[in-house]
Structures are given as structure tokens and as C-alpha cells.
Amino acid sequence: RQQASFTADMPLGEWNVGAQLQYVGKRFDNASNTVSLDPYSLINLTASRHIDSDWRVLARVNNLANTSYAFANGYATAGRTFYVGLIWAPKK
């Protein structure tokens, strides 16, 4: 019930940069509401740039602060992760 997400993007020279703040509040992991999960906040960063009219390079850092959190009790979640990719979107 307690979730919020704020995202901001802006151009910076030839790059488009962005940041996302995600908050998930305390919640329960079972039907009887006896197993609670702690709240958490995550910070994610993105940057992308066109390298020609059809191609764009993208970089992303998820969970910048390397926060420990759980979606569900007993399941592992990723720490800080990095992603780099190419996006092909032909104009014709």
C-alpha cells in the first residue's frame, strides 16, 4: 500500500541523463499478516546518447547505494547492478 516512485530525466549536452527514486513501505508476506518485510528505498541512474540516427547507447545503474531489500521473504534480490546496451530504432 505504501509505494512511491519519482523519475526525472534531462538533456545534458549530447546525453540524456535520469534518476529514479523508488520507495516501498513496510508490508506483510503472508495472508495472516504475521511476517513483515522491512521498507526500502532504491536509487537508479540512467544515461543514453544517440551515436547516429538509428542507434543509441544506454547505460544504467540499479540500486546505486547497494541497499539490501526483499520483494518476498526468503528470495534473494540483486545488489548494485550495471547495464550497458545498444538500442536500434531505424527511422525508415
C-alpha positions as CSV (number, residue, x, y, z in Angstrom):
1,R,0.0,0.0,0.0
2,Q,2.9,2.3,0.6
3,Q,4.8,2.8,-2.6
4,A,6.2,5.8,-4.4
5,S,8.4,6.4,-7.4
6,F,9.9,9.6,-8.7
7,T,11.7,9.8,-12.0
8,A,13.4,12.8,-13.6
9,D,15.2,13.0,-17.0
10,M,17.0,15.8,-18.6
11,P,19.4,16.5,-21.5
12,L,23.0,17.2,-20.6
13,G,25.0,18.1,-23.7
14,E,24.6,15.2,-26.1
15,W,23.4,12.9,-23.3
16,N,20.1,12.3,-21.7
17,V,20.5,11.5,-18.0
18,G,18.0,10.4,-15.5
19,A,17.4,9.4,-11.9
20,Q,14.7,7.3,-10.2
21,L,13.9,7.1,-6.5
22,Q,11.8,4.2,-5.5
23,Y,10.2,3.7,-2.1
24,V,8.4,0.6,-0.8
25,G,7.0,0.7,2.7
26,K,6.5,-2.0,5.3
27,R,4.3,-4.8,4.1
28,F,3.3,-8.3,5.0
29,D,4.5,-11.5,3.3
30,N,1.7,-13.9,4.3
31,A,-2.1,-14.0,4.4
32,S,-2.3,-13.8,8.2
33,N,-0.1,-10.7,8.3
34,T,2.4,-12.1,10.7
35,V,5.5,-12.0,8.6
36,S,6.5,-8.4,7.8
37,L,9.0,-7.1,5.3
38,D,11.1,-4.0,6.0
39,P,10.6,-0.9,3.9
40,Y,13.3,0.1,1.4
41,S,14.4,2.8,-1.0
42,L,16.3,2.4,-4.2
43,I,18.2,4.9,-6.4
44,N,18.6,4.1,-10.1
45,L,20.5,6.2,-12.7
46,T,20.4,6.2,-16.5
47,A,22.3,7.8,-19.3
48,S,21.8,7.5,-23.1
49,R,23.1,9.1,-26.2
50,H,22.5,8.8,-29.9
51,I,25.5,7.6,-31.8
52,D,23.8,8.1,-35.2
53,S,20.3,8.5,-36.4
54,D,19.3,4.8,-35.9
55,W,21.5,3.8,-32.9
56,R,21.6,4.9,-29.2
57,V,23.9,3.7,-26.4
58,L,22.3,3.2,-23.0
59,A,23.9,2.8,-19.5
60,R,22.1,2.1,-16.3
61,V,23.0,1.6,-12.6
62,N,20.3,0.0,-10.5
63,N,20.4,0.1,-6.7
64,L,23.2,2.7,-6.6
65,A,23.5,2.5,-2.8
66,N,23.7,-1.3,-2.8
67,T,20.7,-1.5,-0.5
68,S,19.7,-4.8,1.0
69,Y,15.9,-5.4,0.4
70,A,13.4,-8.2,-0.2
71,F,10.4,-8.5,-2.5
72,A,9.3,-11.6,-0.7
73,N,10.6,-13.4,2.4
74,G,13.4,-15.9,1.5
75,Y,14.0,-14.7,-2.0
76,A,17.3,-13.1,-2.9
77,T,17.4,-9.7,-4.7
78,A,20.2,-8.1,-6.7
79,G,22.5,-5.7,-5.1
80,R,24.0,-2.9,-7.2
81,T,23.8,-3.8,-10.9
82,F,25.2,-2.2,-14.1
83,Y,23.8,-2.5,-17.6
84,V,25.1,-1.2,-20.9
85,G,23.3,-1.7,-24.2
86,L,22.7,-0.6,-27.7
87,I,19.2,0.3,-29.0
88,W,18.5,0.1,-32.7
89,A,15.4,2.1,-33.9
90,P,15.6,2.6,-37.6
91,K,13.9,5.7,-39.0
92,K,12.8,4.0,-42.2
